[in-house]
Amino acid sequence: MTEPAFDFEEMLRASERQVADAGELERRTADMLGRAESSDGRVKVAWSAENEFAELAIDPRALREGSEKLAETIMNVTRTAKQDLQRQVKELTEELFGASGNPMEVQPDPAELQETIEGVRDLFSGGLRDANRLLEQMRKAFER
């Protein structure tokens, strides 16, 4: 019986590493905050991984600019804080999973996937043939 072109145990170990890394990613992103402030420093925002404000600081001088200007500033600073958080998560993802990034976004190569499927099929087919041969030998031995 020929060996398949892949190492099933290595594939299992790689999967276990990815599960562990995904858990690490979840733990570490839970405490992350994206931060930003307005150009004049009067509005500061921290955005959490739970998609909510973690901190919002408004200097009283920012209130003098009127509610429309303040609202626009808060929206812009919040957007920048969200982007900062996304950048941090992306960097952590690359740190844990390598330059390819998130393993859930990786598209398998169809030819490689087909080869793996054929290898698994051959592995099980060969095992089944060997088992049938062994059963046949046992049957013959008991008939004697």
Kinemage of the C-alpha trace (Angstrom):
@kinemage 1
@onewidth
@group {chain A} dominant
@subgroup {mainchain}
@vectorlist {calphas} color= white
{ca met a 1} P 0.000 0.000 0.000
{ca thr a 2} L 1.420 3.421 -0.935
{ca glu a 3} L 1.484 6.183 1.613
{ca pro a 4} L -0.701 9.250 0.943
{ca ala a 5} L 0.978 12.477 -0.170
{ca phe a 6} L 0.136 14.166 3.122
{ca asp a 7} L 0.795 13.611 6.795
{ca phe a 8} L -2.545 13.131 8.547
{ca glu a 9} L -0.991 13.562 12.004
{ca glu a 10} L 0.679 16.820 10.945
{ca met a 11} L -2.669 18.034 9.592
{ca leu a 12} L -4.238 17.213 12.967
{ca arg a 13} L -1.447 19.012 14.863
{ca ala a 14} L -1.817 22.062 12.587
{ca ser a 15} L -5.560 22.117 13.257
{ca glu a 16} L -4.950 21.926 17.008
{ca arg a 17} L -2.477 24.834 16.765
{ca gln a 18} L -5.015 26.913 14.840
{ca val a 19} L -7.713 26.242 17.446
{ca ala a 20} L -5.304 27.258 20.217
{ca asp a 21} L -4.279 30.379 18.276
{ca ala a 22} L -7.926 31.274 17.679
{ca gly a 23} L -8.540 31.047 21.429
{ca glu a 24} L -5.519 33.260 22.052
{ca leu a 25} L -6.822 35.755 19.483
{ca glu a 26} L -10.196 35.872 21.221
{ca arg a 27} L -8.629 36.336 24.677
{ca arg a 28} L -6.280 39.081 23.571
{ca thr a 29} L -8.803 41.039 21.476
{ca ala a 30} L -11.304 41.102 24.349
{ca asp a 31} L -9.189 43.717 26.156
{ca met a 32} L -8.127 45.728 23.117
{ca leu a 33} L -9.167 49.327 22.669
{ca gly a 34} L -8.948 51.409 19.549
{ca arg a 35} L -8.045 54.985 20.449
{ca ala a 36} L -8.290 58.303 18.645
{ca glu a 37} L -8.597 61.991 19.373
{ca ser a 38} L -9.589 65.076 17.474
{ca ser a 39} L -6.898 67.246 15.918
{ca asp a 40} L -7.279 69.795 18.724
{ca gly a 41} L -7.272 67.062 21.401
{ca arg a 42} L -10.656 68.129 22.777
{ca val a 43} L -12.511 64.902 21.914
{ca lys a 44} L -11.040 61.499 22.772
{ca val a 45} L -12.603 58.116 22.098
{ca ala a 46} L -11.700 54.548 22.989
{ca trp a 47} L -13.632 51.856 21.110
{ca ser a 48} L -13.889 48.295 22.447
{ca ala a 49} L -13.965 44.955 20.681
{ca glu a 50} L -17.611 44.642 21.732
{ca asn a 51} L -18.451 47.464 19.286
{ca glu a 52} L -19.137 50.094 21.879
{ca phe a 53} L -17.647 53.163 23.440
{ca ala a 54} L -15.210 52.223 26.160
{ca glu a 55} L -14.295 55.843 26.806
{ca leu a 56} L -15.507 59.203 25.595
{ca ala a 57} L -13.843 62.358 26.859
{ca ile a 58} L -15.058 65.784 25.791
{ca asp a 59} L -13.158 68.876 26.860
{ca pro a 60} L -15.660 71.597 27.885
{ca arg a 61} L -14.124 73.914 25.268
{ca ala a 62} L -15.409 71.548 22.542
{ca leu a 63} L -18.974 72.419 23.591
{ca arg a 64} L -18.461 76.023 22.480
{ca glu a 65} L -18.314 74.939 18.837
{ca gly a 66} L -21.995 73.966 18.768
{ca ser a 67} L -23.789 70.643 18.817
{ca glu a 68} L -23.516 69.945 15.058
{ca lys a 69} L -19.756 70.459 14.998
{ca leu a 70} L -19.354 68.427 18.202
{ca ala a 71} L -21.468 65.573 16.797
{ca glu a 72} L -19.419 65.551 13.578
{ca thr a 73} L -16.180 65.527 15.560
{ca ile a 74} L -17.381 62.652 17.764
{ca met a 75} L -18.409 60.642 14.690
{ca asn a 76} L -15.054 61.220 12.957
{ca val a 77} L -12.992 60.419 16.054
{ca thr a 78} L -15.105 57.311 16.686
{ca arg a 79} L -14.538 56.131 13.119
{ca thr a 80} L -10.778 56.613 13.564
{ca ala a 81} L -10.846 54.732 16.888
{ca lys a 82} L -12.651 51.813 15.205
{ca gln a 83} L -10.020 51.785 12.468
{ca asp a 84} L -7.294 51.755 15.105
{ca leu a 85} L -8.898 48.733 16.751
{ca gln a 86} L -9.206 46.971 13.382
{ca arg a 87} L -5.518 47.646 12.715
{ca gln a 88} L -4.554 46.170 16.101
{ca val a 89} L -6.680 43.059 15.521
{ca lys a 90} L -5.175 42.616 12.033
{ca glu a 91} L -1.644 42.882 13.439
{ca leu a 92} L -2.422 40.355 16.171
{ca thr a 93} L -4.017 38.006 13.638
{ca glu a 94} L -0.899 38.188 11.465
{ca glu a 95} L 1.278 37.618 14.535
{ca leu a 96} L -0.644 34.493 15.495
{ca phe a 97} L -1.471 33.076 12.058
{ca gly a 98} L 1.333 34.444 9.908
{ca ala a 99} L 1.332 36.724 6.893
{ca ser a 100} L -1.600 34.873 5.358
{ca gly a 101} L -3.711 36.323 8.161
{ca asn a 102} L -6.941 34.823 9.345
{ca pro a 103} L -7.084 31.083 8.559
{ca met a 104} L -10.825 31.331 8.001
{ca glu a 105} L -10.201 33.579 5.006
{ca val a 106} L -7.713 31.261 3.310
{ca gln a 107} L -9.038 29.805 0.060
{ca pro a 108} L -7.703 26.299 -0.499
{ca asp a 109} L -5.976 25.469 -3.754
{ca pro a 110} L -8.457 23.209 -5.616
{ca ala a 111} L -5.701 20.941 -6.985
{ca glu a 112} L -4.129 20.557 -3.544
{ca leu a 113} L -7.529 19.914 -1.983
{ca gln a 114} L -8.293 17.273 -4.622
{ca glu a 115} L -4.927 15.594 -3.977
{ca thr a 116} L -5.656 15.521 -0.240
{ca ile a 117} L -9.114 14.032 -0.803
{ca glu a 118} L -7.651 11.375 -3.100
{ca gly a 119} L -4.973 10.603 -0.519
{ca val a 120} L -7.566 10.129 2.210
{ca arg a 121} L -9.687 7.985 -0.119
{ca asp a 122} L -6.666 5.838 -1.019
{ca leu a 123} L -5.736 5.508 2.644
{ca phe a 124} L -9.181 4.232 3.599
{ca ser a 125} L -9.555 2.075 0.483
{ca gly a 126} L -6.192 0.450 1.148
{ca gly a 127} L -7.118 -0.133 4.775
{ca leu a 128} L -10.427 -1.657 3.741
{ca arg a 129} L -8.702 -3.964 1.217
{ca asp a 130} L -6.195 -5.029 3.883
{ca ala a 131} L -8.990 -5.692 6.371
{ca asn a 132} L -10.939 -7.742 3.812
{ca arg a 133} L -7.819 -9.756 2.980
{ca leu a 134} L -7.219 -10.431 6.672
{ca leu a 135} L -10.850 -11.466 7.197
{ca glu a 136} L -10.638 -13.798 4.198
{ca gln a 137} L -7.459 -15.385 5.583
{ca met a 138} L -9.134 -15.832 8.956
{ca arg a 139} L -12.207 -17.387 7.356
{ca lys a 140} L -10.037 -19.859 5.454
{ca ala a 141} L -8.079 -20.699 8.573
{ca phe a 142} L -11.256 -21.505 10.514
{ca glu a 143} L -12.622 -23.694 7.704
{ca arg a 144} L -9.658 -26.078 7.977
